């Protein structure tokens, strides 16, 4: 009995063993309870549609939606696209966002009859998954003029050094995307150098796209179980019974899409300048100034997002300044004509882009040039000349007005002027009925002198 441990030691050991078992069991239950929760999390696919040119507004819309989808834990973002192309800077912003996305991005050229031309081809090549609907096409990626309304001009041959430099840069860019995604490199170069196009079936056959799907449901069915390569590693898409979250353009996108139209940005710029000039010339309620500031801020934001030529913007400001100077200090038309010429030249050079849809309309430039000349040379000039017209009302109008003595007085007396009788002061003796002239006024007392005398009058 002496060699046996005390009973209380056995009890303590049993308690410690019991607590260890409870701890292990709790950890196991916690692990098991979290695993099924992850597996039961619903699969969500976000759908974003862009059916216009690739512009600063559409790029902002895509980047904002991609960030939201990543934050919400979406499984896949589908970019359904139908575009004739757009701005190179906006396209590159979208491509960089796709290449660094934390979730897969599938670009889907749909519905039937759509296209992914020019900038759309680069976006398709950059995407983790490239898909097209039947009767769609892709290509025409030569970096030259293309109208956002859909009319593509003839493709000029790259003759100059600048054209060759631009073509070679575009070739290297799209070949890098093709190599990254394992797509057809030769056709990628061909679509840039020769503006080649492919239908959906030919694109699938030549390895330009990954699959053809008639609608979104069939697209997701074909993508289920497919492995895609993200920046942080491979991912197998599990899209069975996926929930579709369709994105609708917000007011921000609609506003950006409106003000980033070069013609709208130009109109906002001119209204802003006119409003501030009118407010500085005739300060009052402040309506012109408030409208001018708001329009200038919107125009500045829009021009910051657009490819503008700052020399053209400077010429517009110089032109407006010269026309204002013509109104304030007439120079027989020299400043006005010079300002008008600078204004027109700056308006034509304002947009630093070859895309016809990103040029300010010539009729709009002509209309603003004519109205600016009329406003600053005629209207403002006439208003300034009116300032020099003699005042015919108020206290200022009394100075120099005629008066008549009501009685003889020497020093102070009474006179009749402007239909009323006034208390008057004179430095010389005055006779009754004598014609007088008012030289000053002090409250209800006027200073007079004989009308024939000419003295400097303090106005």
C-alpha positions, 0 to 999 in steps of 0.5 A, a space after each residue: 500500500 505504501 507504493 501506491 499513489 494517493 487516490 487524489 492524484 488519480 482523480 487529478 489525472 482523470 480531470 486533466 485527461 477529461 479536459 484534454 479530451 473536451 478540448 480536442 473534441 471542441 477543436 474537431 467540432 469547430 473544424 467540421 462545422 466550418 468546413 461544411 459552411 464553406 462548401 454550402 456557400 452559394 456560388 455567385 456569378 456577376 454579369 456586367 454588360 458593355 454595349 458601347 465604345 471602350 471609353 473612360 466611363 466604361 473602363 471606370 464601370 468595369 473596374 468598379 464592378 470588378 472590385 465589388 465582385 472581388 469584395 463580395 466573394 464572387 466566383 466568376 465575373 462575366 463581361 458580356 461585350 459588344 463594342 467597335 473599339 475605343 480609347 487605348 488608355 481605357 482598354 489598357 486600364 481594363 486589361 491590367 485590372 483583368 490580369 491582376 484580378 483575384 477572381 476569374 474574368 470571362 469575356 463573352 461576345 454576345 448576343 448573336 450579331 455582336 462583335 469585339 473589334 479593336 480594343 475589344 479584341 485585346 480585352 478578349 485575349 486578356 481574359 481568363 476565359 474567352 467565349 463568343 456566341 454564334 454569329 459574332 466576330 472578333 478582330 480589326 485590332 489595328 490601332 487606327 481611327 474607328 468611329 464609336 458609332 460603329 462605322 470603321 474607316 478604311 485602314 491606312 497602311 502604316 507608312 510613317 515611323 510613328 505609324 510603325 512604332 504604334 503598330 509594333 507596340 500593339 503587336 508586342 502587347 497583344 502577343 504578350 496577352 496571347 502567350 499568357 493565356 495560351 491563345 493563337 499568337 500568329 493570328 493575334 499579330 495578324 489582326 493588328 497588322 492586317 486588321 484580320 477578322 474571325 467569326 466565332 466558329 473560326 475563332 474557336 477552330 484557330 484557338 483564339 477563344 475557348 468556347 462557343 455558347 448560345 446564351 449565359 446558361 450554356 456558357 456557365 454549364 460549359 465552364 463548370 469544372 473548368 480550371 483557370 489560372 489566376 495570379 495566385 494559382 489555379 482554380 477549378 470553377 464550380 458553377 452548378 446552380 450558380 446565382 446570377 447577379 446582374 449589374 445595372 449601370 449606376 448614375 455615376 456611369 451614366 454621368 461619366 458617359 455623358 460628360 466624357 463625350 467631347 462635345 458635351 465636355 466642350 459645351 460645359 467648358 464654354 458655359 463655365 467660362 461665360 458664366 464666370 466672365 459674366 459674374 465678374 463683370 456684373 456681380 449680383 445674385 451669383 447665379 452665373 457664377 455658381 453655374 459657371 463654377 459647376 460647369 467648369 468643374 465638370 468640364 475639368 473632370 471630363 477633360 482629365 479623363 479624355 485624351 486632350 491636347 493642352 496646347 489646344 486648351 491654352 489656345 482656347 483660354 487665350 482666345 477668350 481672353 483676347 476677345 474680352 480685352 477687345 471689349 474692354 479696350 477697343 483695338 479696332 478689331 486686332 485683339 478680337 480677330 486674334 482671339 477668334 483665330 486662337 479660339 477656333 484653332 484651340 477648339 480644333 486641336 483640343 482632342 489629342 486622338 485620331 478617333 472621329 468620335 473623340 473630336 469636337 464637332 466642327 459645326 459646334 466650334 463654329 457656333 461657339 466661335 460666332 457667339 463668342 465674338 458676338 458676346 464679347 465684341 458687341 454685347 459686352 462692348 455695348 455694356 461697357 460703353 453704356 457706363 460712360 453715358 451721363 447719369 440721368 437719375 439719382 443724386 449724381 444727376 442733380 450736379 450740373 442741373 439748372 436752377 432759378 433764384 426765388 429771391 435776392 440773397 447773398 450767401 444763403 437763399 432759396 432756389 427752384 430746381 428739378 421741380 422743387 424748392 431748395 435751400 441754396 448756398 452761393 459764394 456770390 450775390 444772387 438776384 431774383 430770377 437769375 439762372 443758376 447752375 448746381 455745383 454740389 449737393 449736401 443733403 438737402 442743401 445745394 451749392 449754386 453759381 451763376 449759369 454763365 460761369 464755368 468752374 470745375 465740377 467734382 462729380 
